[in-house]
Amino acid sequence: SVAWSRSTLNRGIFPTAGSSQSASFSITTPNSDVNYFKSIFDSKFYFPLSRNQRWSVLARLRAGYGNGYGDTNGIEQILPFTQNFTAGGSDTLRGFENNTVGPRGVQRIQRSIVGPDGGTVFLGPESDTLIVSSRSLGGNAMVLGGLELITPTPFVGEEFDNSVRTSLFVDVGNVW
């Protein structure tokens, strides 16, 4: 694993100016049972709109990609499901439950009947039942972004600016 991080934020909690970027890359060694790599990039930019920095705009982007490499016994390696990216929840996409954004599992249940000779007769695909999981299985690619207008919290004095934050936001993104 290798990682890089840079921060010019004006404070550690509830910043209103500056930026932060980080990037990481992980790869398993070729002699491992499972061969894969994974990379993540995270960026946040705060733009103050007023001199006292009580009004700011936050633009953020998070992107990730992972995949397997090589093959074992003629079978191409893939990203292990435990390393899949997931999204949803307050730290990724607000308004969605945790891990609900992205591809879902589909289970196909084939219908059958007892034939005239007592054997099992499977009906055609049009009679199958499909069950879709409520949670995402995750994916090997992810892009998340957001734009946020940070405003002074009404009825709260300036001395509490580092304790309470009010904002209007738009979050976008998906997992593939």
N, C-alpha and C positions, 0 to 999 in steps of 0.2 A: 504494500500500500504506500501511496505517496499522496500528500495533501499540501495545499497552498491556501493561505488566508491573508486578507488585507482588510483593514478597517480604519476609516477616518471619521467614525461617528462621534458626535459631540457628547454623548453619554451612553452608558451601557444599557440602561433600562429606559424605555420610552424616548429614543433619540428623535430629534427634529431636524437635524442637518448632517450632511456627510454621506458616506457610502460604506458598504461592506460587500466583499466578494470572497467566495471560497470555491475551490475546486478539489476534487479527490478522484483518485484512480486506484482501483484494486484489481489484482490479477492473481490467479492461482498458479502454482508452479506446474510446468508441463508433466511432471511425474505424479501429479495428484490423481485421485480417483475421479474427480469431477474437474473439468477445465473450463473456466469462465473468467470474464472480466466485467467490471462495472465502473462507470464514471458518473459523477454528479457535479453540476455547476449550480451555484446559488449566488444571486446578486440582489442587492437592495440599494436604492438611491433615494435619499431624502432631500427635497428641495424646499427650503423655507420660503414662504410667501410674504411674511411680515418681518420687520426688524427684530421684534422680540421673539420670533420663531414660535409663536403660539399657533400659527397657521402654517401647515406644511403639506406637501404632496409626497407620498411614498409610491415609488414604482418598483415592483419586484418581479423576478424571474427565477424559476427553478427548473432545471432540465436534467434528465438522467437517461443513460442508455447502458444496457448490459446484454451480454450474449455468451454463448459457449464458443469454444474454439477447438479445432482438432476433432479426432474421432477415436473411439475405443471399440476395438473388435468390429470395425466397419460401421459403427453407429455414431452419427454426428452428435457432438456434445451440444447441450442447450443450457440456458441459465436455469439453475435449480429453482424450484418454486418458492423456496424459503428466501430467495434473494430478489423476488419480484418487487417491483415498485407498486405502491398502493397510494390512493388519494381519497380525500374526503375527511372532514373534521376541521376543527378550528385552526390547526397549524398548516393545512394545505388548501382545502376548498371549503370555506365557510358556507353553511347552509346545507351541507350534505353530512350524513352520518359517517363515522369512521369506516374506511375501506369499502365504500359503496360505489366509487367511480372507477370505471374500467371494465374489462371483459369479465363476463360471468360464466360460471359452469353450467352446462346444459346436460341433463341426464335424460336419455331416451329409454322409455320402458315399452317394450314390444308386447302387444296384446296377443293372446292366444285363446283358442277354444278347444274343447275336447271333440275330436272327430268321431264319425260314425263307428270307426273300428276301435275307439277308446284311446287312440293316440293323440298327441298334441298337434294342432294345426296352428301355425303362426299366421296372423292376419297381415295384410300389406302395411306399408309405412304410413298410409293415410289414417290408420287406426291407432298408431302409436301415441303414447302420452309423453309430452315433453315437460320436464320440471326444470325451471331456471333458478339458480341459487340466488339468495337475497344479497349476498356479499360478493364483492369482486374477487376474482382469483389473482388479480394483479397482472402486470405485464412487464416486458423487458424495456419499454420506452415510456418516458413521462415528460410532459411539459406543463408547467403551471405558471400563471402570472397573475398580477393584480395591480390595481391602481387604487390609491386610498387618499382621501382628503382628510387630514388631521385638523380638528378644530378645537378651540377652547371649550372645555366642559362647562355648560351653563350652571350657574349657582354654586360654583366651586372656585375658591380663590386661587391666585397664582402659586401660592405656597404648596398646593397639591398637584401641580402639573406633572410631577414625576411619579404620582401615585394613581392617577385616574386619566384615562384617555377616551376621547370621543372621536369617531371617524365615520365617514361615508365611504363605502368600498365597492369595488367590482372585482370579483375573482373569476378567472377562466382557466381551463386546463382539461387534460385528459390523460389517461394511461392506456397504452396499447400493448 
